[in-house]
Amino acid sequence: MKTLILNGILVNEGQTQQADLLIVNGRIHKIGKDLQSSEADKVIDAAGKYILPGMIDDQVHFREPGLTHKGGLQTESRAAVAGGITSFMDMPNVKPPTVTLKALEEKFALAQGKCAANYAFYMGATNDNLDELRGLKNGVTCGIKIFMGASTGNMLVDNPVVLENIFAEVETIVITHCEDTPMIKRNEDLYRERYGDDIPYKYHHEIRSVDACYASTEKAVGLARKHGTRLHVLHLTSAKELEFFSPGDVNDKQITLEVCAHHLFFSEEDYDQRGAFIKCNPAIKKATDREALIKAVAEGRIDIIATDHAPHTLEEKTGTYFKTAAGLPLVQYALPSILEKVQDKQLSLEKVVQVTSHNVADRFRVIDRGYLREGYWADITIVDMDKGITDTPETVLYKCNWSPFDGFTFRSSIDTTIVNGEIVYQNGQLTDALTLGRRLDFRA
């Protein structure tokens, strides 16, 4: 099968240029000017639209196995490709949790033939699985996830000796969720004394505070520097924490940093309107934090933008503060929300491509993806910067059937998504080619 994309504007490796792109047998065969349509079985006219390498989302919770009343690999990966995401890396806090090498391979087997996008799965750390973590070699999967803040089941790693040993001994990159649980618990007690169980949601960012994030991030960065560990800090939320990180090329960094789309979009000002529907951990914080995070992306201090897609049912998001779950479904509208920063001239389109595709591929050593290069897999997102889209209940594809962006009209939209050379989403519709996602390959 040969597919030719004509007349589009390619955004790749810091350059924006008019070019055509020929796909043969799932890979990019040729990039150039004035390619002939006679070479192709299928032609896509991308005139006036931007051709980007597909977004690689390094942090999702697709809820399978064991939590499929919230979402699953099939449903959430379909929502992802509708949002221009062509590959994802899924978290280990499922049932049973992915905390053994056997469970990791079982999860890969579960995903085969089910996903619309390409996939990888983190192995999770606990207080008692160091031997399993030692056995995970480079090249097998994306890395090891450590919850240094509260998580489900036994996945909070709060034993300082265990943390020290993990940072000292594991071979792969370490990924951390950084919040200090004892500090959060003290804040919860203080606000419960004042408000009972019905704490206003606007205080969520004070309970899961900047100081709680800062203390845990300081610990993770300190351990990584001490032991030379490759560390990637997830979903940073505050301006204060940025002091631990420096601008620079992602390939030259031992310690890298991620921000999530919703932390670049919402602020504490949105809690009164959206309440539990923007309750997430770590919390959305002040508008000044949001602006500092956007600036840090622009200057290269933050290396990656992801989603932390974490669906819950409407029932689980309804009720008083302590009864509602934390987490947001995001993959379908994350890229349009990021493109709002391009529309506002806070980020360039070249920077967005760098932090959603290039840097993810480089940091995680993904083979043959994340760039528009001849010979690479054809994972491609075509974006229309002039055609808006409104998030409504009728358009949501998540199994949970709600979105934190409900009612918002984005100024840009996803025109076409291509995974491994096949069109999976086009003109507002999913296609029939929705089980072609492949296991991601990593360099050892």
C-alpha positions in Angstrom: 0.0 0.0 0.0 1.4 3.4 -1.0 -0.1 6.6 0.4 1.0 10.1 -0.8 0.4 13.2 1.2 0.6 16.2 -1.1 0.8 20.0 -0.6 1.2 20.0 3.2 3.5 22.0 5.4 5.9 19.7 7.2 7.0 20.6 10.7 10.0 18.5 11.7 13.4 19.0 13.5 13.0 22.7 13.9 12.1 23.4 10.3 8.8 24.2 8.6 8.6 23.7 4.9 6.3 22.8 2.0 6.8 19.2 1.0 5.2 16.0 0.0 5.5 12.6 1.7 5.2 9.1 0.3 4.4 6.2 2.6 5.2 2.6 1.5 4.5 -0.5 3.5 3.9 1.5 6.7 7.1 3.5 6.6 8.1 6.9 5.2 9.6 6.1 1.8 10.3 9.6 0.4 10.0 13.2 1.4 10.4 15.8 -1.3 8.9 18.4 -3.6 6.5 17.6 -6.4 6.1 13.9 -5.8 3.8 12.3 -8.4 0.4 11.0 -7.4 0.8 8.2 -10.0 3.2 6.6 -7.5 0.4 6.1 -4.9 -2.7 4.0 -4.3 -4.1 6.7 -2.0 -3.6 10.5 -2.1 -4.2 12.9 0.8 -4.4 16.6 -0.2 -3.1 18.4 2.9 -3.1 21.9 1.3 -3.0 24.6 4.0 -2.5 22.0 6.7 0.5 21.1 8.9 2.0 17.6 8.8 3.6 16.6 12.2 5.1 13.5 13.6 2.4 11.9 15.7 2.4 12.7 19.4 4.0 10.1 21.7 2.3 10.3 25.0 4.7 9.1 27.7 2.1 8.9 30.5 -1.4 7.4 30.3 -3.6 5.3 32.5 -5.8 3.2 30.1 -7.0 1.1 33.1 -6.5 -2.4 31.7 -6.4 -5.0 33.1 -8.7 -4.9 36.1 -10.2 -1.4 35.9 -12.0 -1.6 32.6 -15.2 0.0 33.9 -13.3 3.2 33.6 -11.6 2.6 30.2 -9.6 0.1 28.3 -6.8 -0.3 25.8 -9.2 -0.4 22.9 -11.5 2.5 23.9 -8.8 4.9 25.1 -6.4 4.2 22.2 -9.2 5.1 19.8 -9.7 8.4 21.6 -6.0 8.9 21.5 -5.7 8.6 17.7 -8.7 11.0 17.3 -6.5 13.4 19.3 -3.4 13.0 17.1 -1.6 10.6 19.5 0.0 7.7 17.6 1.9 6.0 20.5 1.4 5.8 24.2 3.2 4.5 27.4 0.8 3.1 29.9 1.2 3.1 33.7 1.4 0.0 36.0 -1.2 0.8 38.7 -3.8 -1.6 37.3 -5.2 -4.9 38.7 -3.1 -6.8 39.1 -0.4 -4.2 39.1 2.4 -4.5 36.6 5.2 -5.1 39.2 6.7 -8.3 37.9 8.4 -9.2 34.6 5.8 -11.8 34.1 2.9 -9.3 34.5 4.7 -6.9 32.1 4.8 -9.5 29.3 1.2 -10.6 30.0 0.1 -6.9 29.6 2.0 -6.8 26.2 0.2 -9.9 25.2 -3.1 -8.4 26.2 -2.6 -5.4 24.0 -1.7 -7.2 20.9 -4.4 -6.7 18.2 -6.4 -4.4 20.4 -4.8 -1.0 20.2 -5.3 1.7 17.6 -2.0 3.3 18.6 1.5 1.9 19.3 2.1 1.0 22.9 4.5 0.3 25.7 4.0 -0.4 29.4 5.9 0.7 32.5 7.0 -1.7 35.2 6.0 -0.4 38.6 8.1 -0.2 41.7 6.9 -1.2 45.2 8.6 -1.5 48.6 9.3 -5.2 48.0 10.0 -5.9 44.3 13.6 -4.7 43.9 14.7 -8.1 42.5 12.1 -7.8 39.7 13.3 -4.3 38.9 16.9 -5.4 38.7 15.8 -7.9 36.1 14.3 -5.3 33.7 16.9 -4.6 31.0 17.2 -1.7 28.7 15.4 -2.2 25.4 12.5 -4.3 26.9 10.1 -1.4 27.6 9.9 2.3 28.4 11.1 2.2 32.0 10.3 1.9 35.7 7.6 4.0 37.4 8.0 5.1 41.1 5.0 6.6 42.9 6.7 8.8 45.4 3.2 10.1 46.3 0.1 8.1 47.2 -1.1 5.6 44.6 -3.4 2.6 44.4 -2.7 -0.7 46.2 0.9 -1.1 47.4 2.6 1.1 44.8 3.5 4.0 47.1 7.3 3.6 47.6 7.9 5.3 50.9 10.7 3.2 52.3 13.9 5.4 52.1 16.2 2.4 51.9 14.2 0.9 49.0 14.2 4.2 47.2 17.9 4.5 47.6 18.5 1.0 46.3 16.2 1.5 43.3 18.0 4.6 42.2 21.4 2.9 42.8 20.7 -0.4 41.1 18.2 -0.3 38.3 19.4 -0.3 34.7 16.5 1.5 32.9 15.3 5.0 33.1 13.3 5.8 36.3 10.0 7.8 36.1 8.7 9.5 39.2 5.4 10.9 40.5 6.7 13.4 43.1 4.4 14.4 46.0 5.2 14.1 49.7 2.4 12.0 51.2 2.9 12.9 55.0 2.6 16.6 54.1 -0.5 16.0 52.1 -2.1 14.0 54.9 -1.4 16.9 57.4 -3.0 19.3 55.0 -6.0 17.1 54.6 -6.5 17.0 58.3 -6.3 20.8 58.6 -8.9 21.3 55.9 -11.1 18.6 57.3 -11.2 20.3 60.6 -12.3 23.5 58.9 -14.8 22.1 56.4 -15.6 18.5 57.3 -15.7 16.2 54.3 -17.1 18.8 52.0 -14.0 20.7 51.3 -14.4 23.2 48.4 -12.4 22.0 45.4 -10.6 25.3 45.1 -8.4 24.2 48.0 -7.2 21.0 46.3 -4.0 22.7 45.2 -3.4 23.9 48.8 -3.9 20.4 50.1 -1.7 18.8 47.5 0.5 21.8 47.8 3.6 23.3 46.1 5.6 22.4 49.2 4.5 18.8 49.0 5.6 18.6 45.4 8.8 20.5 46.0 10.0 18.2 48.8 9.4 15.1 46.8 11.0 16.4 43.6 14.0 17.6 45.6 14.4 14.0 47.0 14.1 12.4 43.6 16.6 14.7 41.9 19.0 14.3 44.8 18.9 10.5 44.6 19.4 10.6 40.8 22.4 13.0 41.1 23.9 10.9 43.8 23.7 7.6 41.9 23.9 8.9 38.3 20.4 7.5 37.6 18.6 8.4 34.4 15.5 10.2 35.9 12.4 11.6 34.2 10.2 13.7 36.5 6.5 13.5 35.5 3.8 16.2 35.6 5.6 19.1 37.2 3.0 21.7 38.4 4.7 24.6 40.1 7.1 27.4 39.3 9.1 26.7 42.5 10.1 23.2 41.4 11.6 24.5 38.1 14.8 25.5 40.0 16.0 21.9 39.9 16.0 21.8 36.1 18.0 23.5 33.4 17.4 24.4 29.7 19.2 22.3 27.2 19.2 19.5 24.6 17.3 16.5 25.9 20.0 14.2 24.7 22.6 15.9 27.0 20.5 15.6 30.1 20.7 13.0 32.9 17.5 14.3 34.5 14.5 15.4 32.3 11.2 17.0 33.0 7.6 16.6 31.8 4.5 18.8 32.1 1.0 17.8 31.3 -1.5 19.5 28.9 -4.0 20.3 31.6 -1.4 22.0 33.8 -0.7 24.3 30.8 -4.4 25.0 30.3 -6.3 25.3 33.6 -5.5 27.1 36.8 -6.9 27.5 40.3 -9.4 30.0 38.8 -11.2 27.0 37.1 -12.0 25.1 40.2 -15.2 27.0 41.0 -16.7 26.1 37.6 -15.3 22.6 37.0 -14.8 21.3 40.5 -14.1 17.5 40.7 -13.8 17.4 36.9 -10.3 19.0 37.2 -9.3 17.3 40.4 -6.1 15.5 39.7 -2.8 14.6 41.4 -0.6 16.5 41.4 -3.0 19.4 41.5 -3.6 22.2 39.0 -2.2 25.2 40.7 -2.1 29.0 40.3 -2.2 30.9 37.0 1.4 32.2 37.8 2.5 28.5 38.0 0.8 27.8 34.6 2.6 30.8 33.0 5.9 29.7 34.4 5.4 26.2 33.0 4.6 27.5 29.6 7.7 29.7 29.6 9.8 26.7 30.8 8.6 24.7 27.8 9.5 27.5 25.4 13.0 27.8 26.8 13.8 24.1 26.9 13.7 23.6 30.7 10.7 21.3 30.3 11.5 18.6 27.8 8.2 16.8 27.2 4.4 17.5 27.2 2.2 14.5 28.0 -1.4 13.9 29.2 -1.5 11.7 32.3 -4.9 10.5 30.9 -6.7 9.0 33.8 -10.4 8.3 33.3 -13.0 7.7 36.0 -16.7 7.2 35.7 -19.1 10.0 36.2 -20.2 8.4 39.4 -16.6 8.3 40.7 -16.3 12.1 39.9 -19.5 13.1 41.6 -19.8 13.9 45.3 -17.8 15.6 48.1 -14.1 16.2 48.1 -12.8 13.0 49.7 -15.2 10.8 47.8 -14.3 11.9 44.3 -11.5 10.3 42.4 -8.5 12.3 41.1 -7.7 12.1 37.4 -8.8 13.4 34.0 -9.4 11.9 30.6 -7.4 13.9 28.2 -6.0 12.2 25.1 -8.6 13.2 22.6 -8.2 17.0 23.2 -4.7 17.3 24.6 -3.0 18.2 21.4 -5.7 20.8 20.4 -5.3 22.3 23.9 -1.5 22.5 23.5 -2.0 24.1 20.1 -4.0 26.9 21.8 -0.5 28.1 23.1 0.6 28.3 19.5 -2.5 30.3 18.6 -1.6 32.6 21.5 2.0 32.8 20.3 3.3 31.5 23.6 4.8 28.4 21.9 6.0 27.8 18.3 4.6 24.8 16.4 8.2 23.6 16.0 8.5 23.6 19.8 5.3 21.7 20.2 6.6 19.0 17.8 9.8 18.8 19.7 8.2 18.3 23.1 5.4 16.0 22.0 7.4 13.8 19.5 11.1 14.3 19.1 12.1 14.6 22.7 10.0 11.7 23.8 11.5 9.4 21.2 15.0 10.5 22.1 14.6 10.4 25.9 13.0 6.9 25.9 15.2 5.6 23.0 12.2 4.7 20.8 13.4 3.2 17.6 12.3 4.7 14.2 9.5 6.9 15.5 9.0 10.5 16.6 10.4 12.1 13.5 9.4 12.6 9.9 12.4 10.8 8.4 12.7 8.5 5.4 12.8 4.9 6.7 10.9 5.7 9.9 7.5 4.4 10.7 4.7 6.6 9.3 3.2 7.8 12.5 1.7 11.2 11.3 -0.7 13.8 12.5 -2.2 16.3 10.1 -3.4 19.4 11.9 -5.7 22.2 10.6 -4.7 25.4 12.4 -7.7 27.2 10.9 -10.5 24.9 11.7 -11.8 24.8 15.2 -13.5 22.0 17.2 -15.8 22.1 20.2 -15.5 19.5 23.0 -19.1 18.2 23.6 -20.6 15.1 25.2 -21.5 13.9 21.7 -17.9 14.0 20.4 -16.2 12.4 23.4 -14.8 8.9 22.7 -13.6 7.9 26.2 -15.4 5.1 27.8 -16.1 7.3 30.8 -18.0 9.7 28.5 -16.9 13.0 29.9 -14.1 15.5 29.4 -12.6 18.3 31.5 -12.7 20.6 28.4 -16.5 20.2 28.1 -17.9 23.2 26.1 -14.5 24.6 25.1 -14.0 25.5 21.4 -10.4 24.9 20.3 -9.1 27.0 17.4 -7.2 24.0 15.9 -8.2 20.5 15.1 -6.9 17.1 14.1 -7.6 16.5 10.4 -5.9 13.1 9.9 -4.0 10.6 12.1 -1.9 7.9 10.5 -0.4 5.0 12.5 2.1 2.6 10.9 1.1 4.0 7.5 -2.6 3.4 7.9 -5.2 6.2 8.2 -7.0 5.6 11.6 -8.8 8.9 11.9 -9.8 11.4 9.2 -12.4 14.2 8.8 -13.8 13.7 12.3 -14.3 9.9 12.0 -12.4 6.8 13.1 -11.7 4.4 10.3 -11.7 0.6 10.3 -8.0 0.3 10.7 -8.0 0.4 14.5 -6.1 -2.7 15.6 -2.8 -2.0 13.9 -0.9 -0.5 16.9 2.5 -2.2 17.5 4.6 -2.8 20.5 7.2 0.1 20.6 10.8 -0.9 20.2 13.5 0.6 22.3 17.3 0.8 22.0 19.2 -1.1 24.6 
